[in-house]
Amino acid sequence: MKITLLDISIILLYLLAIVGIGFYLKKRAAQSMDDYFVGGKTLPWYMLGLSNASGMFDISGTMWLVTLCFVYGMKSIWIPWLWPVFNQVFLMVYLSIWLRRSNVLTGAEWMRTRFGDGTGGKLSHMVVIAFAVIGALGFLAYGFVGIGKFIEIFVPWEVVSPYVPFEIAIEYVPHFYGIIFTSIATLYVIMGGMMSIVWADVLQFSIMTFSALFIGVIAMMQVSPETLNAVVPNGWMNPFFGWTLDIDWSATINEVNDKIISDGYSLFSIFVMMALFNGILKSAAGPAPNYDMQKILATKSPREGALMSGFVSIILMPIRYFMIAGFTVLALVYYDKLDLISGGKLDFENILPGAILEFAPVGIMGLVLAGLIAAFMSTFASTVNAVPAYLVNDIYKRYIRPEADTKNLIHVSYIVSVVVVIISTAIGLAVESINSVLQWLVSGLWGGYVVSNVLKWYWWRLNGYGYFWGMFSGILCAGIFPSLLGPYLGVATDIVPLYLFPIIMLVSLIVCVVASLKTDPEDPELLKRFYKNVNPWGFWGPIRAAVVAEDPNFEANPHFKRDMFNIVIGVIAQTCLVALPIFIVIREWDSSAATFGILAVTGIILKKSWYDTLPK
């Protein structure tokens, strides 16, 4: 099946609609920095949650997840713990509440509430901005690579080349498409800011929901359980695992075994334990300074911040995985019909676009493509919006031109957005695989982020110097260690950062603690203000005692055990939300019933132990 004029018309109509939203909301967004970067903190939590879910329904991530589901079957539900997908549970339970109490505009501005305006505070402020920009450039490059690969499947270069007045080598065709779509996304985000992102996301998620349900139902109607069983290896439908993966594709699609070896997931128990270990630490550190943090800061209150984070998993997981399972099942049964060649070689990351091209009916193909292109736009736009929030609000306004008016700040934001997109595009030109960028982002770079950002919430003695040197050493190690130590690990190149995570974290921890203890603690008044406002649990003994001495009516946060319990229950519930739609599409009804039962029980528990205890 080929893309038709109707499909192209649907895609163009969508692109016109989102650019129109950006221009329509331009005047509203330009009223203030709050309006531009956090929507004036007037948007309801469910719209922000839907927008956040839409941003996470990104095209590169969806291509990666379809590939994982195809190769690893039900065991693929554990691999996104790398991200970690359950960080939304930590946010829902307590971290969104703590973060939103600060009432700031960006994560870097939050640093001033914790470390003040002294030298240590300024250093911590600058290093978190550096991390935000580096991370954003990585995520933008990751999206750039994904959208280019995706579009290449539907619009072959031989169709477009007669209309292009210059020659492009075949391996750079995906990059050419990437540049076109990143330009459109940049246009609408710099016009309308956070408001245009949220409203475009509502439109995008509506399209994706319809498309996901349609594709899942088609897969259920066209592929019987018997047919599916005949093409998948033993263990594919079982989410549980032993020491090794124990999935052998030799009898059906032998090339998949090479993919498993290159991914490096053969020793599956070790992989899942390491993913869980680094996932817990990353989640405890709170949201990274990106669009997720901006959406939390855009909520009306701490309560709405928690509700928004909880809503993300509820609305995102079932819809996304229903689509993923549908395309995976169709791709498995009709594998021989898929064109997975990209740049002259076999690329399993092309399973999703190949399956759409082969199985989506006329009109539905246009909707699915519009939705997935929109998903790229959403993620890209939210990330682009987050970077100028840091560079303009936290550097330009604070250090370069404090007297700048709103009009000037908005114009500088436009320029910063364009420059950031150009740099990330240049990075994307040098990247071959979505997975390689993903692994470096979630394992390597985050290894440098984790320690300082865990300690900032839970240990009173961490100061700005310790935070700065801990993060600086971690980011430096993330850049150097993969090439320095990677060859000696004996694992697949793409997962070298995951295996280096504990080493990077240990170096960062030692540097962070030593730097804090060798320098003076933060001003006690600053720490008391922070503690009284945020009221975290953790190692705050001296500050807690000082606050209670001044205000005997102050009630310290006693809910550590309750929060930990809610996190365990929340992770189980979230995993059920991932597994249930896959079980339904592959028609494993006993497993579906058991998963639904666990989901119902965890939902009842969370209603009593989390929802009913949220701040009013």
C-alpha positions as CSV (number, residue, x, y, z in Angstrom):
1,M,0.0,0.0,0.0
2,K,1.3,3.5,-0.9
3,I,0.6,6.8,0.6
4,T,-2.3,8.5,-1.2
5,L,-3.4,12.1,-1.9
6,L,-6.0,11.8,0.9
7,D,-3.4,10.8,3.4
8,I,-1.1,13.6,2.3
9,S,-4.0,16.1,2.6
10,I,-4.8,14.9,6.2
11,I,-1.1,15.4,7.1
12,L,-0.9,18.9,5.5
13,L,-4.2,19.9,7.2
14,Y,-2.8,18.9,10.6
15,L,0.5,20.8,10.0
16,L,-1.5,23.9,9.0
17,A,-3.7,23.5,12.1
18,I,-0.8,23.5,14.6
19,V,1.0,26.4,12.9
20,G,-2.3,28.2,13.0
21,I,-2.6,27.5,16.8
22,G,0.9,28.9,17.3
23,F,0.1,32.2,15.4
24,Y,-3.3,32.5,17.1
25,L,-1.8,32.2,20.6
26,K,1.2,34.4,19.8
27,K,-0.3,37.5,21.4
28,R,-1.4,35.7,24.5
29,A,2.0,34.0,24.9
30,A,3.8,37.3,24.6
31,Q,2.1,39.0,27.6
32,S,4.7,37.8,30.1
33,M,7.5,35.3,30.6
34,D,5.1,33.2,32.8
35,D,2.6,33.1,29.9
36,Y,5.3,32.1,27.4
37,F,7.1,29.4,29.4
38,V,4.4,28.0,31.8
39,G,1.1,29.2,30.3
40,G,0.6,31.7,33.1
41,K,0.0,28.8,35.5
42,T,-3.6,28.8,34.6
43,L,-3.9,25.6,32.6
44,P,-5.9,22.7,34.3
45,W,-3.9,19.7,35.4
46,Y,-5.7,17.3,33.1
47,M,-4.8,19.4,30.0
48,L,-1.2,19.6,31.2
49,G,-1.2,15.8,31.9
50,L,-2.5,15.1,28.4
51,S,0.0,17.4,26.9
52,N,2.8,15.7,28.9
53,A,1.6,12.3,27.8
54,S,1.5,13.6,24.2
55,G,5.1,14.7,24.4
56,M,6.1,11.3,25.7
57,F,4.2,9.6,22.8
58,D,7.2,10.6,20.6
59,I,8.0,9.1,17.2
60,S,11.5,7.9,18.0
61,G,10.4,6.3,21.3
62,T,7.4,4.6,19.6
63,M,9.7,3.3,16.8
64,W,12.1,1.9,19.5
65,L,9.2,0.4,21.5
66,V,7.7,-1.4,18.5
67,T,11.2,-2.8,17.7
68,L,11.5,-4.0,21.4
69,C,8.0,-5.6,21.3
70,F,8.8,-7.3,18.0
71,V,12.1,-8.7,19.2
72,Y,11.5,-9.4,22.9
73,G,7.7,-9.9,23.1
74,M,6.1,-9.5,26.6
75,K,9.6,-9.2,28.1
76,S,9.9,-5.8,26.4
77,I,7.7,-4.3,29.1
78,W,10.7,-4.2,31.4
79,I,13.2,-2.5,29.1
80,P,11.7,1.0,29.3
81,W,12.7,0.9,33.0
82,L,16.0,2.2,31.5
83,W,14.3,5.6,30.9
84,P,13.0,5.1,33.7
85,V,9.3,5.0,32.8
86,F,8.3,4.7,36.4
87,N,9.8,8.2,37.3
88,Q,6.2,9.4,36.8
89,V,5.2,7.3,39.8
90,F,7.8,9.0,42.0
91,L,6.6,12.4,40.7
92,M,2.9,11.5,41.3
93,V,3.6,10.2,44.9
94,Y,5.6,13.1,46.3
95,L,8.2,14.9,44.1
96,S,5.7,16.9,42.0
97,I,4.3,18.3,45.2
98,W,7.7,19.2,46.6
99,L,8.8,20.8,43.3
100,R,5.6,22.8,42.7
101,R,5.8,24.3,46.2
102,S,8.8,26.3,45.1
103,N,6.6,28.4,42.7
104,V,9.5,29.2,40.3
105,L,9.7,29.3,36.5
106,T,12.6,26.9,35.8
107,G,14.7,24.2,37.5
108,A,17.7,26.5,37.5
109,E,15.7,29.2,39.3
110,W,14.7,26.5,41.8
111,M,18.4,26.2,42.7
112,R,18.4,29.6,44.2
113,T,15.7,28.5,46.7
114,R,18.0,25.6,47.8
115,F,21.6,27.1,47.4
116,G,21.1,30.8,47.4
117,D,22.9,33.5,45.5
118,G,26.5,33.0,46.8
119,T,29.3,31.6,44.7
120,G,28.2,28.0,45.4
121,G,24.6,28.9,44.5
122,K,25.7,30.5,41.2
123,L,27.9,27.5,40.3
124,S,25.0,25.1,41.0
125,H,22.7,27.4,38.9
126,M,25.1,27.4,36.0
127,V,25.8,23.6,36.0
128,V,22.1,22.8,35.9
129,I,21.6,25.1,33.0
130,A,24.5,23.4,31.2
131,F,22.9,20.0,31.9
132,A,19.5,21.2,30.7
133,V,21.0,22.5,27.4
134,I,23.2,19.4,26.8
135,G,20.3,17.0,27.6
136,A,17.9,19.0,25.4
137,L,20.3,19.0,22.5
138,G,20.6,15.2,22.9
139,F,16.8,14.7,23.0
140,L,16.4,17.0,20.0
141,A,19.0,15.0,18.0
142,Y,17.2,11.8,19.0
143,G,13.9,13.1,17.7
144,F,15.6,14.4,14.5
145,V,17.0,11.0,13.7
146,G,13.6,9.3,14.4
147,I,11.5,11.6,12.2
148,G,14.0,11.4,9.3
149,K,14.0,7.6,9.3
150,F,10.2,7.5,9.6
151,I,9.4,9.8,6.7
152,E,12.0,8.2,4.4
153,I,9.8,5.0,4.4
154,F,6.7,6.9,3.1
155,V,8.3,9.4,0.8
156,P,11.1,7.6,-1.1
157,W,13.9,9.9,-2.3
158,E,13.4,9.0,-6.0
159,V,9.9,10.6,-5.8
160,V,11.2,13.8,-4.2
161,S,14.6,14.2,-5.9
162,P,13.3,15.7,-9.2
163,Y,11.9,18.6,-7.3
164,V,15.0,19.3,-5.2
165,P,17.6,21.6,-6.8
166,F,20.6,19.9,-5.3
167,E,22.1,16.4,-4.9
168,I,22.0,14.5,-1.6
169,A,23.8,11.3,-0.8
170,I,21.4,8.4,0.0
171,E,22.5,8.1,3.6
172,Y,21.6,11.7,4.3
173,V,18.0,11.5,2.9
174,P,16.5,10.9,6.4
175,H,18.4,14.0,7.6
176,F,16.9,16.1,4.8
177,Y,13.4,15.1,5.9
178,G,14.4,15.7,9.6
179,I,15.4,19.3,8.8
180,I,12.0,20.0,7.1
181,F,9.9,18.8,10.0
182,T,12.1,20.3,12.7
183,S,11.7,23.7,11.0
184,I,7.9,23.5,11.1
185,A,7.9,22.5,14.8
186,T,10.3,25.3,15.6
187,L,8.0,27.8,13.9
188,Y,4.9,27.0,16.0
189,V,6.6,26.7,19.3
190,I,8.5,30.1,19.1
191,M,5.2,31.7,18.2
192,G,2.8,30.4,20.9
193,G,5.1,29.1,23.7
194,M,3.6,26.7,26.3
195,M,0.0,27.6,25.3
196,S,0.4,26.5,21.7
197,I,2.2,23.3,22.8
198,V,-0.6,22.3,25.1
199,W,-3.4,23.0,22.6
200,A,-1.5,21.3,19.8
201,D,-0.9,18.3,22.1
202,V,-4.6,18.0,22.8
203,L,-5.3,17.8,19.1
204,Q,-2.4,15.4,18.5
205,F,-3.4,13.0,21.3
206,S,-7.0,12.9,20.0
207,I,-5.7,11.8,16.6
208,M,-3.3,9.3,18.2
209,T,-6.1,7.7,20.4
210,F,-8.3,7.1,17.4
211,S,-5.4,5.7,15.3
212,A,-4.2,3.5,18.1
213,L,-7.6,1.9,18.7
214,F,-8.1,1.4,15.0
215,I,-4.7,-0.3,14.5
216,G,-5.1,-2.5,17.6
217,V,-8.5,-3.7,16.4
218,I,-7.3,-4.4,12.9
219,A,-4.5,-6.6,14.3
220,M,-7.0,-8.5,16.5
221,M,-9.3,-9.1,13.5
222,Q,-6.7,-10.1,11.0
223,V,-4.3,-12.2,13.2
224,S,-5.6,-15.2,15.1
225,P,-3.7,-16.5,18.3
226,E,-2.8,-19.6,16.4
227,T,-1.2,-17.7,13.5
228,L,0.8,-15.5,15.9
229,N,2.0,-18.6,17.9
230,A,3.3,-20.1,14.7
231,V,5.7,-17.1,14.0
232,V,7.0,-16.3,17.5
233,P,9.6,-18.3,19.5
234,N,8.9,-20.0,22.8
235,G,8.8,-17.5,25.7
236,W,7.8,-14.5,23.5
237,M,4.4,-14.3,25.2
238,N,5.7,-14.7,28.8
239,P,6.7,-11.5,30.6
240,F,8.7,-13.3,33.2
241,F,12.4,-14.4,32.6
242,G,15.3,-16.3,34.0
243,W,19.0,-15.5,34.2
244,T,19.2,-15.3,30.4
245,L,16.7,-14.1,27.8
246,D,16.0,-17.6,26.3
247,I,14.3,-16.4,23.1
248,D,15.6,-18.1,20.0
249,W,14.5,-16.8,16.6
250,S,16.5,-19.3,14.5
251,A,13.4,-21.2,13.4
252,T,11.5,-18.1,12.1
253,I,13.5,-14.9,11.6
254,N,17.1,-15.6,12.2
255,E,18.3,-12.0,11.7
256,V,16.5,-11.1,15.0
257,N,19.1,-13.1,16.9
258,D,21.8,-10.7,15.6
259,K,19.7,-7.8,16.8
260,I,19.5,-9.3,20.4
261,I,23.3,-9.8,20.4
262,S,23.9,-6.2,19.2
263,D,21.4,-4.8,21.8
264,G,23.3,-6.7,24.6
265,Y,20.3,-7.9,26.5
266,S,21.1,-11.6,26.5
267,L,21.9,-11.7,30.2
268,F,18.4,-10.3,30.9
269,S,18.3,-10.6,34.7
270,I,21.5,-8.5,35.0
271,F,20.2,-6.0,32.6
272,V,16.8,-5.6,34.4
273,M,18.5,-5.4,37.8
274,M,20.8,-2.6,36.5
275,A,17.9,-0.8,34.9
276,L,15.9,-1.0,38.1
277,F,18.9,0.2,40.2
278,N,19.7,3.3,38.0
279,G,15.9,3.9,37.5
280,I,15.2,4.2,41.2
281,L,18.1,6.6,41.6
282,K,17.1,8.7,38.6
283,S,13.5,8.8,39.8
284,A,14.5,9.9,43.3
285,A,16.5,12.7,41.8
286,G,13.3,14.3,40.6
287,P,12.5,15.5,37.0
288,A,15.3,16.5,34.8
289,P,15.4,20.2,33.7
290,N,13.3,19.6,30.6
291,Y,9.7,19.8,29.4
292,D,8.4,17.4,32.1
293,M,9.6,19.8,34.8
294,Q,8.1,22.8,33.0
295,K,4.7,21.1,32.9
296,I,4.8,20.5,36.7
297,L,5.8,24.1,37.3
298,A,2.9,25.2,35.0
299,T,0.3,23.6,37.2
300,K,-1.9,25.7,39.5
301,S,-0.9,24.1,42.8
302,P,1.2,21.2,44.4
303,R,-2.0,19.0,44.4
304,E,-2.5,19.6,40.7
305,G,1.1,18.9,40.0
306,A,0.7,15.4,41.6
307,L,-2.6,14.8,39.8
308,M,-1.0,15.8,36.5
309,S,1.9,13.3,36.9
310,G,-0.4,10.5,37.9
311,F,-2.7,11.2,34.9
312,V,0.2,10.8,32.5
313,S,0.6,7.1,33.1
314,I,-3.2,6.5,33.1
315,I,-3.8,8.1,29.7
316,L,-0.5,7.3,27.9
317,M,0.3,3.7,28.6
318,P,-2.9,1.9,27.4
319,I,-3.3,4.0,24.3
320,R,0.4,3.9,23.3
321,Y,0.8,0.1,23.9
322,F,-2.4,-0.8,22.1
323,M,-0.9,0.8,19.0
324,I,2.5,-0.7,19.6
325,A,1.0,-4.2,20.1
326,G,-1.2,-3.8,17.0
327,F,1.7,-2.9,14.7
328,T,4.0,-5.5,16.3
329,V,1.5,-8.4,15.7
330,L,0.9,-7.3,12.0
331,A,4.7,-6.9,11.4
332,L,5.4,-10.4,12.9
333,V,2.9,-12.2,10.8
334,Y,3.6,-10.3,7.6
335,Y,7.3,-9.7,8.1
336,D,8.3,-10.8,4.6
337,K,6.2,-7.9,3.2
338,L,8.1,-5.2,5.2
339,D,10.8,-3.0,3.7
340,L,13.3,-2.6,6.5
341,I,16.2,-1.4,4.5
342,S,17.5,2.1,5.3
343,G,20.7,3.6,3.9
344,G,21.4,0.2,2.2
345,K,21.2,-2.0,5.3
346,L,18.7,-3.8,7.4
347,D,17.3,-1.6,10.2
348,F,14.8,-3.0,12.7
349,E,14.0,0.5,13.9
350,N,12.0,0.7,10.6
351,I,9.4,-1.9,11.7
352,L,6.9,0.8,12.7
353,P,6.9,2.9,9.5
354,G,7.1,-0.3,7.4
355,A,4.1,-1.7,9.2
356,I,2.1,1.5,8.7
357,L,2.9,1.6,5.0
358,E,1.9,-2.0,4.6
359,F,-1.2,-2.3,6.8
360,A,-2.9,1.0,7.4
361,P,-5.9,1.7,5.1
362,V,-6.3,4.9,3.1
363,G,-7.2,7.8,5.3
364,I,-6.2,5.9,8.5
365,M,-2.6,6.0,7.2
366,G,-2.9,9.8,6.9
367,L,-4.3,10.0,10.5
368,V,-1.6,7.7,11.9
369,L,1.1,9.6,10.1
370,A,-0.3,12.9,11.2
371,G,-0.5,11.7,14.7
372,L,3.0,10.3,14.8
373,I,4.4,13.4,13.1
374,A,2.5,15.4,15.7
375,A,4.0,13.2,18.4
376,F,7.5,14.2,17.1
377,M,6.3,17.9,16.9
378,S,5.1,17.7,20.5
379,T,8.2,16.3,22.0
380,F,10.4,18.5,19.9
381,A,8.4,21.6,20.6
382,S,8.3,21.0,24.4
383,T,12.0,20.5,24.5
384,V,12.7,23.6,22.4
385,N,10.4,25.6,24.7
386,A,12.3,24.4,27.8
387,V,15.8,25.5,26.6
388,P,15.2,29.3,26.2
389,A,13.4,29.2,29.6
390,Y,16.8,28.4,31.1
391,L,19.1,30.5,28.8
392,V,16.9,33.6,28.7
393,N,15.3,33.6,32.2
394,D,18.4,32.3,34.1
395,I,21.3,33.8,32.1
396,Y,20.3,36.6,29.9
397,K,17.7,38.2,32.3
398,R,19.8,37.5,35.4
399,Y,23.3,38.3,34.3
400,I,23.3,40.1,30.9
401,R,20.3,42.4,30.8
402,P,18.3,42.5,34.1
403,E,16.3,45.5,33.0
404,A,15.0,43.8,29.7
405,D,11.3,44.1,29.1
406,T,9.0,41.2,28.2
407,K,9.0,42.1,24.5
408,N,12.9,41.9,24.4
409,L,12.9,38.6,26.4
410,I,10.4,37.0,24.1
411,H,12.4,38.0,21.0
412,V,15.6,36.7,22.5
413,S,13.7,33.4,23.2
414,Y,12.9,33.2,19.5
415,I,16.6,33.5,18.6
416,V,17.7,31.0,21.2
417,S,15.1,28.5,20.0
418,V,16.4,28.7,16.4
419,V,20.1,28.4,17.4
420,V,19.4,25.4,19.6
421,V,17.5,23.6,16.8
422,I,20.4,24.3,14.4
423,I,23.0,22.9,16.8
424,S,20.9,19.8,17.6
425,T,20.4,19.2,13.8
426,A,24.1,19.3,13.4
427,I,24.5,16.6,16.1
428,G,21.7,14.5,14.5
429,L,23.6,14.5,11.2
430,A,26.4,12.5,13.0
431,V,24.1,9.9,14.6
432,E,23.2,6.6,13.0
433,S,20.9,4.9,15.6
434,I,18.0,6.0,17.8
435,N,19.1,3.4,20.4
436,S,22.7,4.8,20.6
437,V,21.5,8.3,21.4
438,L,18.9,6.9,23.8
439,Q,21.4,4.8,25.8
440,W,23.9,7.7,26.1
441,L,21.1,10.1,27.3
442,V,19.4,7.7,29.8
443,S,22.5,6.0,31.2
444,G,25.6,8.1,30.5
445,L,24.5,11.7,30.9
446,W,22.1,10.8,33.7
447,G,24.9,9.1,35.6
448,G,26.3,12.5,36.1
449,Y,23.0,14.0,37.0
450,V,21.8,11.6,39.6
451,V,23.9,11.9,42.8
452,S,23.8,15.7,43.2
453,N,20.1,15.8,42.4
454,V,19.2,13.0,44.8
455,L,21.1,14.6,47.7
456,K,19.6,18.1,47.1
457,W,16.2,16.8,48.3
458,Y,17.3,14.5,51.1
459,W,20.5,15.8,52.7
460,W,20.7,19.2,54.4
461,R,24.6,19.3,54.3
462,L,24.8,19.3,50.5
463,N,25.8,22.8,49.4
464,G,26.2,24.6,46.1
465,Y,29.9,23.7,45.7
466,G,29.1,20.0,46.3
467,Y,26.2,20.1,43.9
468,F,28.3,21.8,41.2
469,W,31.4,19.5,41.5
470,G,29.3,16.4,41.8
471,M,27.4,17.2,38.6
472,F,30.4,18.5,36.7
473,S,32.5,15.4,37.4
474,G,29.6,13.2,36.5
475,I,28.9,14.9,33.2
476,L,32.7,14.9,32.4
477,C,32.8,11.1,33.2
478,A,29.7,10.5,31.0
479,G,31.6,12.1,28.1
480,I,35.0,10.4,28.6
481,F,34.3,7.0,30.1
482,P,32.4,5.3,27.2
483,S,35.4,5.6,24.8
484,L,38.0,5.1,27.6
485,L,36.5,2.1,29.4
486,G,33.9,0.8,27.0
487,P,36.3,-1.5,25.0
488,Y,37.2,-3.4,28.2
489,L,33.6,-4.2,29.3
490,G,32.9,-6.8,26.7
491,V,29.3,-5.7,26.1
492,A,27.4,-4.3,23.1
493,T,28.4,-0.7,22.3
494,D,24.9,0.7,22.7
495,I,24.6,-0.5,26.3
496,V,28.1,0.5,27.5
497,P,26.7,3.6,29.2
498,L,24.3,1.4,31.3
499,Y,27.2,-0.7,32.6
500,L,29.3,2.5,33.3
501,F,26.4,4.1,35.2
502,P,27.5,2.7,38.7
503,I,31.1,3.9,38.1
504,I,30.1,7.3,36.9
505,M,27.7,7.6,39.9
506,L,30.4,6.5,42.4
507,V,32.9,9.1,41.1
508,S,30.2,11.8,41.3
509,L,29.1,10.7,44.8
510,I,32.7,10.9,46.2
511,V,33.3,14.3,44.6
512,C,29.9,15.6,45.7
513,V,30.3,14.6,49.4
514,V,33.9,15.7,49.7
515,A,33.3,19.1,48.1
516,S,30.3,19.7,50.4
517,L,32.2,18.7,53.6
518,K,35.3,20.7,52.7
519,T,33.3,23.9,52.3
520,D,30.9,25.8,54.5
521,P,27.3,24.7,54.8
522,E,24.6,26.9,53.2
523,D,23.1,29.8,55.2
524,P,20.9,28.3,58.0
525,E,18.2,30.9,57.3
526,L,18.1,29.8,53.6
527,L,17.9,26.1,54.5
528,K,15.2,26.8,57.1
529,R,13.1,28.7,54.5
530,F,13.6,25.9,52.0
531,Y,12.8,23.1,54.5
532,K,9.7,24.9,55.8
533,N,8.3,25.6,52.3
534,V,9.0,22.2,50.7
535,N,8.9,20.0,53.9
536,P,10.8,17.0,52.5
537,W,11.6,13.9,54.5
538,G,15.2,12.7,54.7
539,F,18.4,13.7,56.5
540,W,17.3,17.2,57.6
541,G,17.8,16.7,61.4
542,P,19.6,19.9,62.4
543,I,17.4,22.1,60.1
544,R,14.2,20.3,61.3
545,A,15.2,21.0,64.9
546,A,15.8,24.7,64.2
547,V,12.5,25.1,62.4
548,V,10.5,23.4,65.2
549,A,12.4,25.5,67.8
550,E,11.1,28.7,66.1
551,D,7.7,27.3,65.2
552,P,6.5,24.6,67.6
553,N,3.3,24.2,65.5
554,F,5.3,23.1,62.4
555,E,4.6,19.5,61.5
556,A,7.6,17.7,59.8
557,N,6.8,15.4,57.0
558,P,6.3,11.9,58.5
559,H,5.2,10.1,55.3
560,F,8.4,8.4,54.1
561,K,7.1,4.9,54.6
562,R,3.7,5.7,53.1
563,D,5.4,7.3,50.1
564,M,7.6,4.2,49.6
565,F,4.6,1.9,49.8
566,N,2.7,4.0,47.3
567,I,5.7,3.9,44.9
568,V,5.8,0.1,45.0
569,I,2.0,-0.1,44.4
570,G,2.3,2.6,41.7
571,V,5.0,0.8,39.7
572,I,3.0,-2.4,39.8
573,A,-0.1,-0.5,38.5
574,Q,1.9,1.2,35.8
575,T,3.4,-2.1,34.6
576,C,-0.1,-3.5,34.4
577,L,-1.1,-0.5,32.3
578,V,1.7,-1.4,29.9
579,A,1.1,-5.2,29.8
580,L,-2.7,-5.2,29.6
581,P,-3.2,-3.7,26.1
582,I,-0.5,-6.0,24.7
583,F,-2.3,-9.1,26.3
584,I,-5.6,-7.9,24.8
585,V,-4.2,-7.4,21.3
586,I,-2.5,-10.9,21.3
587,R,-5.7,-12.3,22.8
588,E,-4.2,-13.9,25.9
589,W,-7.4,-13.6,27.8
590,D,-6.4,-15.4,31.0
591,S,-3.3,-13.1,31.3
592,S,-5.5,-10.1,30.5
593,A,-7.9,-11.0,33.3
594,A,-5.2,-11.5,35.8
595,T,-3.5,-8.3,34.9
596,F,-6.8,-6.4,35.1
597,G,-7.4,-7.9,38.5
598,I,-4.0,-6.7,39.8
599,L,-4.6,-3.3,38.3
600,A,-8.0,-3.0,40.0
601,V,-6.6,-3.9,43.4
602,T,-3.6,-1.5,43.1
603,G,-6.1,1.2,41.9
604,I,-8.2,0.8,45.1
605,I,-5.1,0.8,47.3
606,L,-3.8,4.0,45.6
607,K,-7.2,5.7,46.0
608,K,-7.0,5.3,49.8
609,S,-3.2,5.7,50.4
610,W,-2.4,8.3,47.8
611,Y,-5.3,10.2,46.3
612,D,-7.2,10.7,49.6
613,T,-4.0,12.0,51.3
614,L,-3.1,14.6,48.7
615,P,-2.9,18.2,50.0
616,K,-6.1,20.1,49.7
